[in-house]
Amino acid sequence: MRPAQSSSPTLTRVAAATLAALVLLSACGKKDEAPAGAAPGGQKAPAVQVGVVTTKLETVALETELPARVEAIRTAQVRARVDGVVLKRLFTEGSTVKQGQALYQIDPAPYQAQVAAAKADQARAEANLVAAKSIADRYKPLVEANAVSKQEFDNAVAAQKQGEAEVAAARAQVRVAQINLGYTNVNAPISGRIGRSLVTEGALVSATQSTELALIQQTDNMYLNITQSANDLQRLRKQAGARGTDASLPVTVVLDDGTVLSRQGKLLFSDITVDETSGQVTLRAAIANPDNALLPGQYARVRLSQSEARGMLLPQQSVTHGGQNGDTVMVVGADNKPVARPVKVGSQKGESWVVTDGLKEGEKVMVDGFQKLQMMPPGTPVQPVQWTPAGAPQAAANAGAPAAQPNAAGAQAAAGAQTSGARTPDTGSPAAGATTPADSSR
């Protein structure tokens, strides 16, 4: 009976100790939860950060991007000037040729025969001239002595002059035959790059049909035939004011893949006639092409500054187009409250818009953070921070570093609080001792 009485108080003490430990743990949990839940309700939420740029009034070149077609500065079609069969091709397709270089050999045999025949006719005419001149010389003293009639002497002189004319005609025929013989060697009319051959050996070519043999183009310099709306051209001239548009403006070339050529061209002239069908004006520019980056007939886009204006450059994402009030931007005032403001956009310059009216110098215009703004009630203050373009990662990292330090400090403080709270039961608290009965009961 004694052992049964001794175990009953022990179980009672264990139950009491367990209940006390549960009460203490519940009280500690409420103390820990109370500050954590009170902070959000008692503290004011921080202002949302938005990226802004500060406006600056400056003289901006009004840059226009227009379509253009590349054209070789000189083009020559190689054609046959005599009839005949092509015997040889004397050049490499796609190579650079010099002016006067032999390109094709046409069968010269018929023309060599023509030269020989013309020379024979010349010799016969010269022989006839000698005979006629001899008769005229013989009749001259005889007519003075009335040994022959004056009519016979005049006939002799006429025959001599006719012989001289026939000799001249024969010499001309020889020259024509020699020229035709020379045309059997088809030479390059200009220096440049020659394309593929349009005829092969054995082909019959004709001068009357103007058979094209090949095409030579000078590509070390290129023309850019630019098309622009006549209305846009007039508008830019008005914006330029007294300065006007300069015929020697620099031209930047942008290829189809977005590549911008490092070298610039020069605007040569603007046509004075408007195309009746399209309402466009043609402008011509010239650009050096030493590496053959541009090819004849290639499509490209050009950027040129045809006038200047006073304005402010804003990133494109900061301007909202097509709203009820036209083009608008969000301006952060002195009270850090963003307000929509209508502006007047002049033109585009690179990745920015040129704003000519609606803003004052030194104002802060929002560039990013619009989605955050939509989730906030109107008139909520924001925290403006200087916006950094995507192309400057180092600056963006430096700008974000100070904002990250408070978060790190807060995390360390929270971690310290959790660590100190975990150590509380180890300092001899009842909660630490409450585990002893449970261990002993095992």
VEXMINU-395839 format. One record per residue (C-alpha): residue in three letters; x, y, z. Coordinates in nm, 4 decimals. Each point is the difference from the previous one (the first is absolute). Layout:
residues N
 code        x        y        z
  ala        X        Y        Z
...
This chain:
residues 442
 code        x        y        z
  met   0.0000   0.0000   0.0000
  arg   0.2987   0.2447   0.0612
  pro   0.1348  -0.0034  -0.3455
  ala  -0.3418   0.0902  -0.1406
  gln  -0.0302   0.2994   0.2366
  ser   0.3500   0.1307  -0.0902
  ser  -0.0642  -0.0058  -0.3788
  ser  -0.3195   0.2049   0.0221
  pro   0.1669   0.3232   0.1272
  thr   0.2710  -0.0405  -0.2639
  leu  -0.2533  -0.0080  -0.2831
  thr  -0.1773   0.2990   0.1497
  arg   0.3219   0.2017   0.0092
  val   0.0761  -0.0950  -0.3624
  ala  -0.3440   0.1125  -0.1190
  ala   0.0278   0.3287   0.1899
  ala   0.3452   0.0713  -0.1400
  thr  -0.1180  -0.0758  -0.3550
  leu  -0.3009   0.2329   0.0354
  ala   0.2243   0.2798   0.1317
  ala   0.2400  -0.0429  -0.2904
  leu  -0.2836   0.0227  -0.2533
  val  -0.1273   0.3197   0.1620
  leu   0.3463   0.1586  -0.0067
  leu   0.0613  -0.0966  -0.3655
  ser  -0.3374   0.1438  -0.0995
  ala   0.0840   0.3252   0.1788
  cys   0.3397   0.0227  -0.1715
  gly  -0.1641  -0.0596  -0.3415
  lys  -0.2453   0.2863   0.0592
  lys   0.2839   0.2334   0.0985
  asp   0.1924  -0.0874  -0.3172
  glu  -0.3038   0.0373  -0.2257
  ala  -0.1137   0.3290   0.1493
  pro   0.2936   0.2169  -0.1188
  ala   0.0025  -0.1669  -0.3412
  gly  -0.3672   0.0648  -0.0567
  ala   0.0148   0.3500   0.1430
  ala   0.2713   0.1232  -0.2355
  pro  -0.2078  -0.0066  -0.3201
  gly  -0.2956   0.1601   0.1718
  gly   0.1964   0.2665   0.1886
  gln   0.2579   0.1031  -0.2643
  lys  -0.0555   0.1912  -0.3266
  ala   0.0737  -0.1908  -0.3239
  pro   0.3067   0.1390  -0.1901
  ala  -0.0571   0.1982  -0.3194
  val   0.0271  -0.1898  -0.3263
  gln   0.3177   0.0716  -0.1995
  val  -0.0397   0.1167  -0.3606
  gly   0.2698   0.0779  -0.2543
  val   0.0111   0.3598  -0.1233
  val   0.2130   0.2160  -0.2278
  thr   0.0613   0.3703   0.0448
  thr  -0.0944   0.2096  -0.3021
  lys   0.2639   0.2138  -0.1694
  leu  -0.0637   0.2528  -0.2757
  glu   0.2493  -0.0318  -0.2861
  thr   0.0388   0.0441  -0.3715
  val  -0.0950  -0.3309  -0.1574
  ala   0.0528  -0.1074  -0.3589
  leu  -0.3293  -0.1214  -0.1422
  glu   0.1022  -0.3417  -0.1238
  thr  -0.2105  -0.1789  -0.2599
  glu   0.0215  -0.3660  -0.1036
  leu  -0.0888  -0.0599  -0.3635
  pro   0.0101  -0.2927  -0.2447
  ala   0.2716  -0.0063  -0.2638
  arg   0.1189  -0.2127  -0.2897
  val   0.3716  -0.0510  -0.0629
  glu   0.1293   0.0759  -0.3485
  ala   0.3476  -0.0304  -0.1481
  ile   0.1596   0.3343  -0.0720
  arg   0.0868  -0.1128  -0.3571
  thr  -0.1500  -0.2844  -0.2004
  ala   0.0981  -0.1217  -0.3486
  gln  -0.1549  -0.2774  -0.2072
  val   0.2514  -0.1927  -0.2068
  arg  -0.1520  -0.0545  -0.3464
  ala   0.1174  -0.1382  -0.3329
  arg   0.0663   0.2681  -0.2635
  val   0.0525  -0.2448  -0.2896
  asp  -0.1630  -0.3248  -0.1040
  gly   0.1838  -0.3231   0.0593
  val   0.0581  -0.3092   0.2083
  val   0.1561   0.0336   0.3472
  leu   0.3264  -0.1933   0.0059
  lys   0.1303   0.0747   0.3515
  arg  -0.0990   0.1506   0.3322
  leu   0.3054   0.1784   0.1387
  phe  -0.1090   0.0991   0.3543
  thr  -0.0980  -0.1620   0.3288
  glu  -0.3613   0.0496   0.0971
  gly  -0.0448   0.2209   0.3062
  ser   0.3504   0.1447  -0.0223
  thr   0.1177   0.3583  -0.0295
  val   0.0909   0.1111  -0.3522
  lys   0.1828   0.3055  -0.1292
  gln  -0.1154   0.2340  -0.2721
  gly   0.1174  -0.1303  -0.3392
  gln   0.0565  -0.3558   0.1252
  ala  -0.0925  -0.2694  -0.2567
  leu  -0.3123  -0.1907   0.1019
  tyr  -0.1085  -0.2018  -0.3065
  gln   0.1518  -0.1062  -0.3309
  ile  -0.2388  -0.0102  -0.2983
  asp   0.1056  -0.1889  -0.3135
  pro   0.2166   0.2572  -0.1900
  ala   0.0401  -0.1894  -0.3304
  pro  -0.2821   0.1729  -0.1951
  tyr   0.1215   0.3409   0.1100
  gln   0.3602  -0.0750  -0.0840
  ala  -0.1191  -0.0781  -0.3533
  gln  -0.1908   0.3266  -0.0112
  val   0.3146   0.1883   0.0961
  ala   0.1939  -0.1719  -0.2774
  ala  -0.2723   0.0798  -0.2562
  ala  -0.0105   0.3628   0.1074
  lys   0.3750   0.0304  -0.0335
  ala  -0.0190  -0.1480  -0.3537
  asp  -0.2646   0.2544  -0.0961
  gln   0.2233   0.2720   0.1365
  ala   0.2945  -0.1217  -0.2086
  arg  -0.2159  -0.0072  -0.3175
  ala  -0.1237   0.3528   0.0668
  glu   0.3535   0.1241   0.0567
  ala   0.1099  -0.1609  -0.3318
  asn  -0.2856   0.1656  -0.1869
  leu   0.0951   0.3290   0.1604
  val   0.3553  -0.0325  -0.1268
  ala  -0.1232  -0.0598  -0.3575
  ala  -0.2454   0.2902   0.0156
  lys   0.2608   0.2336   0.1434
  ser   0.2478  -0.0993  -0.2738
  ile  -0.2515   0.0811  -0.2763
  ala  -0.0839   0.3344   0.1572
  asp   0.3667   0.0918   0.0288
  arg   0.0603  -0.0937  -0.3644
  tyr  -0.2972   0.2027  -0.1288
  lys   0.0964   0.3163   0.1827
  pro   0.2814   0.1201  -0.2373
  leu  -0.1917  -0.1288  -0.3001
  val  -0.3081   0.2094   0.0733
  glu   0.2178   0.3070   0.0277
  ala   0.1373  -0.0733  -0.3493
  asn  -0.3535  -0.0752  -0.1258
  ala   0.1157  -0.3534  -0.0825
  val  -0.3017  -0.1430   0.1838
  ser  -0.3357   0.1490   0.0634
  lys  -0.0803   0.1673   0.3256
  gln  -0.2864  -0.2479   0.0508
  glu   0.2361  -0.2950  -0.0022
  phe   0.2229   0.1699   0.2541
  asp  -0.2956   0.0713   0.2290
  asn  -0.1036  -0.3657  -0.0200
  ala   0.3518  -0.1066   0.0995
  val   0.0027   0.2329   0.2999
  ala  -0.3444  -0.1251   0.1091
  ala   0.1176  -0.3611  -0.0281
  gln   0.2949   0.0845   0.2225
  lys  -0.2236   0.1539   0.2680
  gln  -0.2375  -0.2955  -0.0235
  gly   0.2932  -0.2314   0.0538
  glu   0.1030   0.1935   0.3108
  ala  -0.3536  -0.0328   0.1373
  glu  -0.0049  -0.3727  -0.0664
  val   0.3300  -0.0375   0.1848
  ala  -0.1424   0.1867   0.3007
  ala  -0.3122  -0.2189  -0.0021
  ala   0.2121  -0.3141  -0.0225
  arg   0.2077   0.1126   0.2959
  ala  -0.3195   0.0592   0.1993
  gln  -0.1220  -0.3487  -0.0839
  val   0.3268  -0.1408   0.1229
  arg  -0.0443   0.1913   0.3248
  val  -0.3569  -0.1300   0.0427
  ala   0.1153  -0.3560  -0.0626
  gln   0.2785   0.0399   0.2551
  ile  -0.2445   0.1380   0.2595
  asn  -0.2365  -0.2945  -0.0519
  leu   0.2943  -0.2338   0.0322
  gly   0.0882   0.1697   0.3286
  tyr  -0.3570  -0.0496   0.1250
  thr   0.0557  -0.3762  -0.0133
  asn   0.1993   0.0573   0.3202
  val  -0.2712   0.1022   0.2473
  asn   0.1638   0.2232   0.2648
  ala  -0.1262   0.1357   0.3336
  pro  -0.1460   0.3497  -0.0448
  ile   0.0562   0.0939   0.3679
  ser   0.1861  -0.1336   0.3009
  gly  -0.2013  -0.1854   0.2622
  arg  -0.1361  -0.3374   0.1037
  ile  -0.1379  -0.2177  -0.2746
  gly  -0.2856  -0.2401   0.0572
  arg  -0.0733  -0.3334  -0.1583
  ser   0.0435  -0.0538  -0.3711
  leu  -0.3296   0.0099  -0.1885
  val   0.1386  -0.1904  -0.3026
  thr   0.2293  -0.2977  -0.0388
  glu   0.2616  -0.1020  -0.2523
  gly  -0.1609  -0.0932  -0.3293
  ala  -0.2916   0.2400   0.0385
  leu  -0.0913   0.2140  -0.2981
  val  -0.0216   0.3676   0.0913
  ser  -0.1370   0.2818  -0.2084
  ala   0.0596   0.3735  -0.0040
  thr  -0.3472   0.0723  -0.1381
  gln  -0.1702  -0.1835   0.2887
  ser   0.2244   0.1685   0.2632
  thr   0.0868  -0.3278   0.1654
  glu   0.1023   0.0605   0.3626
  leu   0.3053  -0.2028   0.0944
  ala   0.0613   0.1080   0.3611
  leu  -0.0531   0.2835   0.2481
  ile   0.2722   0.2074   0.1685
  gln  -0.0741   0.2130   0.3071
  gln   0.2204   0.2287   0.2043
  thr  -0.0741  -0.0875   0.3638
  asp   0.2792   0.1786   0.1864
  asn  -0.2471   0.2900   0.0299
  met  -0.3764  -0.0334   0.0073
  tyr  -0.3063   0.2129  -0.0539
  leu  -0.2922  -0.0165   0.2443
  asn  -0.3281   0.0855  -0.1704
  ile  -0.2199   0.1128   0.2899
  thr  -0.3747   0.0546  -0.0212
  gln  -0.1836   0.2376   0.2301
  ser  -0.3516   0.1338   0.0121
  ala  -0.0230   0.3510  -0.1418
  asn  -0.2154   0.1035   0.2973
  asp   0.2600  -0.1205   0.2491
  leu   0.2740   0.1810  -0.1882
  gln  -0.1944   0.3254   0.0082
  arg  -0.0736  -0.0440   0.3717
  leu   0.3668  -0.0559   0.0806
  arg   0.0961   0.3063  -0.1998
  lys  -0.2462   0.2085   0.1998
  gln   0.1370  -0.1379   0.3274
  ala   0.3510   0.0836  -0.1175
  gly  -0.1042   0.3643  -0.0443
  ala   0.2581   0.2337  -0.1475
  arg   0.2730  -0.2627   0.0212
  gly  -0.1752  -0.2212  -0.2547
  thr   0.1112  -0.3447  -0.1053
  asp   0.3628  -0.0446  -0.0901
  ala   0.0919  -0.1915  -0.3143
  ser   0.3187  -0.1326   0.1628
  leu  -0.1635  -0.1589   0.3045
  pro   0.1567  -0.3202   0.1359
  val  -0.1929  -0.3202  -0.0677
  thr   0.0069  -0.3118   0.2191
  val  -0.0800  -0.3335  -0.1656
  val  -0.1918  -0.2763   0.1808
  leu  -0.0046  -0.3438  -0.1628
  asp  -0.2906  -0.2467  -0.0006
  asp   0.1354  -0.1866   0.3035
  gly   0.0274   0.3214   0.2021
  thr   0.3749   0.0398  -0.0464
  val   0.1092   0.3640  -0.0126
  leu   0.2954   0.0716  -0.2277
  ser   0.2882   0.1683   0.1793
  arg   0.0635   0.2441  -0.2848
  gln  -0.2452   0.2659  -0.1058
  gly  -0.1045   0.1250  -0.3402
  lys  -0.0857   0.3472  -0.1231
  leu  -0.3248   0.1322  -0.1402
  leu   0.0553   0.1279  -0.3551
  phe  -0.3276   0.1564  -0.1041
  ser  -0.3781  -0.0110   0.0263
  asp  -0.2033  -0.0384  -0.3159
  ile  -0.2239   0.2899  -0.0962
  thr  -0.2770  -0.2196  -0.1445
  val  -0.2638  -0.1881   0.1979
  asp  -0.1046  -0.3413  -0.1272
  glu  -0.3622   0.0344  -0.1078
  thr  -0.0911  -0.3596   0.0869
  ser   0.1582  -0.0243   0.3470
  gly   0.0319   0.3631   0.1110
  gln   0.3633  -0.0565   0.0935
  val   0.3225   0.1850  -0.0690
  thr   0.3299  -0.1724  -0.0806
  leu   0.3131   0.0958   0.1907
  arg   0.3448  -0.1266  -0.0971
  ala   0.2948  -0.0626   0.2296
  ala   0.3469  -0.1416  -0.0628
  ile   0.2007  -0.2265   0.2310
  ala   0.3375  -0.1712  -0.0205
  asn  -0.0149  -0.3785  -0.0311
  pro   0.3574  -0.1324   0.0173
  asp  -0.0963  -0.3322   0.1624
  asn  -0.3012  -0.0630  -0.2284
  ala  -0.2371  -0.0065   0.2952
  leu  -0.2624   0.1552  -0.2268
  leu  -0.1081  -0.1720  -0.3201
  pro  -0.1788   0.1540  -0.2996
  gly  -0.3765  -0.0349   0.0284
  gln   0.0140  -0.0667   0.3748
  tyr  -0.2723   0.1436   0.2260
  ala   0.1138   0.2071   0.2963
  arg  -0.1216   0.2690   0.2358
  val   0.1755   0.3290   0.0536
  arg  -0.0064   0.2476   0.2850
  leu   0.0604   0.3652  -0.0699
  ser  -0.0487   0.3200   0.1929
  gln  -0.1728   0.2419  -0.2341
  ser  -0.0625   0.2741   0.2570
  glu   0.0506   0.1007   0.3635
  ala  -0.2353   0.1058   0.2785
  arg   0.0042   0.0845   0.3702
  gly  -0.1441  -0.2841   0.2027
  met   0.0479  -0.2672   0.2636
  leu   0.0986  -0.3620  -0.0550
  leu  -0.2164  -0.2574   0.1800
  pro   0.0183  -0.3811  -0.0186
  gln  -0.2718  -0.1423  -0.2193
  gln  -0.1590  -0.2021   0.2817
  ser  -0.0677   0.3179   0.1984
  val  -0.2440   0.1389  -0.2596
  thr  -0.3547  -0.1334  -0.0339
  his  -0.1478   0.0455  -0.3480
  gly  -0.3577   0.0172  -0.1176
  gly  -0.1692   0.0900   0.3258
  gln  -0.2988   0.2275   0.0441
  asn   0.2358   0.2948   0.0438
  gly   0.2433  -0.1095  -0.2690
  asp   0.3593  -0.0792   0.0970
  thr   0.0493   0.0078   0.3779
  val   0.2725  -0.0589   0.2591
  met  -0.0080  -0.0529   0.3770
  val   0.1734   0.2872   0.1828
  val   0.1038  -0.0464   0.3648
  gly  -0.0495   0.3343   0.1759
  ala   0.1607   0.1486   0.3095
  asp  -0.2432  -0.1946   0.2212
  asn   0.1151  -0.3248  -0.1714
  lys  -0.3466  -0.0533  -0.1450
  pro  -0.0085  -0.1087  -0.3677
  val  -0.2325   0.1996  -0.2241
  ala  -0.0796  -0.0595  -0.3697
  arg   0.0902   0.2896  -0.2280
  pro  -0.0581   0.0391  -0.3746
  val   0.3087   0.0725  -0.2114
  lys   0.0834   0.0681  -0.3614
  val   0.2345  -0.2513  -0.1628
  gly   0.2071   0.1312  -0.2920
  ser   0.1823  -0.2997  -0.1417
  gln   0.2165  -0.2976   0.0895
  lys   0.3734   0.0022   0.0717
  gly   0.1464  -0.3465   0.0491
  glu  -0.1890  -0.1677   0.2874
  ser  -0.1468   0.3275   0.1293
  trp  -0.2826   0.2397  -0.0849
  val   0.0630   0.3690  -0.0465
  val  -0.2542   0.1904   0.2118
  thr  -0.0362   0.3596  -0.1164
  asp  -0.2784   0.1257   0.2288
  gly  -0.1750  -0.0833   0.3293
  leu   0.2988  -0.0389   0.2336
  lys   0.2355   0.2297   0.1883
  glu   0.3682  -0.0538   0.0495
  gly   0.0871  -0.1854   0.3210
  glu  -0.3283  -0.1902   0.0379
  lys  -0.0058  -0.3709   0.0840
  val  -0.1725  -0.2261  -0.2519
  met  -0.0852  -0.3624   0.0781
  val   0.1638  -0.2656  -0.2177
  asp  -0.0871  -0.3222   0.1833
  gly  -0.2145  -0.1112   0.2931
  phe  -0.3329   0.0518  -0.1776
  gln  -0.1321  -0.3416   0.1050
  lys   0.0702   0.0788   0.3646
  leu  -0.1843   0.3283  -0.0401
  gln  -0.3126  -0.1745  -0.1301
  met  -0.0311  -0.2021   0.3200
  met   0.0024   0.3152   0.2171
  pro  -0.2808   0.2542   0.0578
  pro   0.0290   0.3251  -0.1972
  gly   0.2118   0.2693   0.1637
  thr   0.2190  -0.2460   0.1918
  pro   0.3540   0.1375   0.0417
  val   0.2848  -0.1963  -0.1538
  gln   0.3751  -0.0080   0.0484
  pro   0.1714   0.1212  -0.3189
  val   0.3397  -0.1533  -0.0793
  gln   0.2209   0.0792  -0.2949
  trp  -0.0779  -0.2329  -0.2911
  thr   0.2912  -0.1926  -0.1508
  pro  -0.0149  -0.1267  -0.3612
  ala   0.0259  -0.3715  -0.0622
  gly   0.3364   0.0508  -0.1701
  ala   0.1648   0.1113   0.3268
  pro  -0.0113  -0.3050   0.2313
  gln   0.2765   0.1249   0.2284
  ala  -0.1780   0.3266   0.0723
  ala  -0.3233  -0.1846   0.0645
  ala   0.1751  -0.2312   0.2448
  asn   0.1559   0.2942   0.1872
  ala  -0.3322   0.1820   0.0136
  gly  -0.1742  -0.3030   0.1500
  ala   0.2698  -0.0767   0.2584
  pro  -0.1081   0.2547   0.2694
  ala  -0.3581  -0.1221  -0.0155
  ala   0.1154  -0.3579   0.0582
  gln   0.1984   0.0793   0.3201
  pro  -0.3017   0.0766   0.2213
  asn  -0.1596  -0.3238  -0.1065
  ala   0.3161  -0.1893   0.0930
  ala   0.0155   0.1739   0.3367
  gly  -0.3616  -0.0806   0.0673
  ala   0.0582  -0.3630  -0.0879
  gln   0.2960  -0.0162   0.2399
  ala  -0.2077   0.1592   0.2758
  ala  -0.2817  -0.2456  -0.0566
  ala   0.2427  -0.2884   0.0046
  gly   0.1511   0.1281   0.3269
  ala  -0.3416   0.0287   0.1568
  gln  -0.0882  -0.3528  -0.0965
  thr   0.3332  -0.1277   0.1373
  ser  -0.0386   0.1792   0.3323
  gly  -0.3568  -0.1260   0.0304
  ala   0.1178  -0.3544  -0.0574
  arg   0.2549   0.0319   0.2775
  thr  -0.2560   0.1155   0.2615
  pro  -0.1062  -0.3481   0.1069
  asp   0.3675  -0.0944   0.0516
  thr   0.0505   0.2584   0.2787
  gly  -0.1683  -0.2091   0.2649
  ser  -0.3564   0.0887  -0.0920
  pro  -0.2851  -0.2307   0.0977
  ala  -0.0400  -0.0993  -0.3546
  ala   0.3454  -0.1504   0.0037
  gly  -0.0697  -0.1918   0.3157
  ala  -0.3332  -0.1174  -0.1261
  thr   0.1644  -0.2466  -0.2316
  thr   0.1595  -0.1842   0.2886
  pro  -0.3132  -0.1726   0.1234
  ala  -0.0850  -0.1086  -0.3456
  asp   0.3464  -0.1465  -0.0475
  ser  -0.0187  -0.1719   0.3363
  ser  -0.3412  -0.1362  -0.0829
  arg   0.1467  -0.1697  -0.3034
